[in-house]
Amino acid sequence: MKEYTVVPNKDATTWYVKAEDVAPIEEYDRQTEAVEEGTRLAEVHKPSKLIIFDENHEKQEIKTF
């Protein structure tokens, strides 16, 4: 199962979408934009999982597709 994550940068000023927790695929100004793209990628590459972290780098939500 492919795993995608939405995580903030060190200062939580930008958000990254990562595949398999390696180098970021994209960078976004807002968490909502990153979550939308992460959701799109996870849906396209089923079966997959999207793990969303908050600005404190804590797991906020896990979605399975």
N, C-alpha and C positions, 0 to 999 in steps of 0.2 A: 504494500500500500504506500503510495507516494504521500509525503508529508510536506505541507506548506506552513510557513509561520509568518505572522505579522508582528513585527517588533519595532520598538522605538530606537533611535540612535542613543548615544550615551546621555545626551541632555534632553531627550524627548522633544526635540525641535523638528525632527523629520521621522518618517516611518518607512520601514523596509518590508518588502515581500521577499521571503527567502524560500528556496526549494531545498528540501532535505537538510535544512539548517547550515547551508554553506554560503557562499557569496550571494549578496542580494541580487535579485532579478531586477527590481525597480525601487525607486525612492519617491516618496510622496510627502506633501506638506501636511496632510491631515490623515488621521487614523482611518476615518470613514472611507477615504479614497483607497487606502491600502487594503482595507477589508473587502471592498468591492472587487478589486483586482485579484486578491487572494481567493475569494469565493469563485470568481470566474475561472481561474486556473484550476482550482480543485474540482469544479464541476466538469471541466473539459477532460481532465485526466483521472476519471473514476477508475477504480476505487481510490479514494484519497481522503486526507484529513487536513483540516485547517485549524491551526492553533493560534489564537489571538492573545497577545500580551498587552497589558495596560502600560501607562507611562512610568510605573514603578518596576517594570520588567517582571510582573507577576502574571501567571496565566489568568486570563479573563474569561475565555470561552474556547470550547473545542467543538468543531463541526465535522461531521463525517458525511462523505458523499459516495 
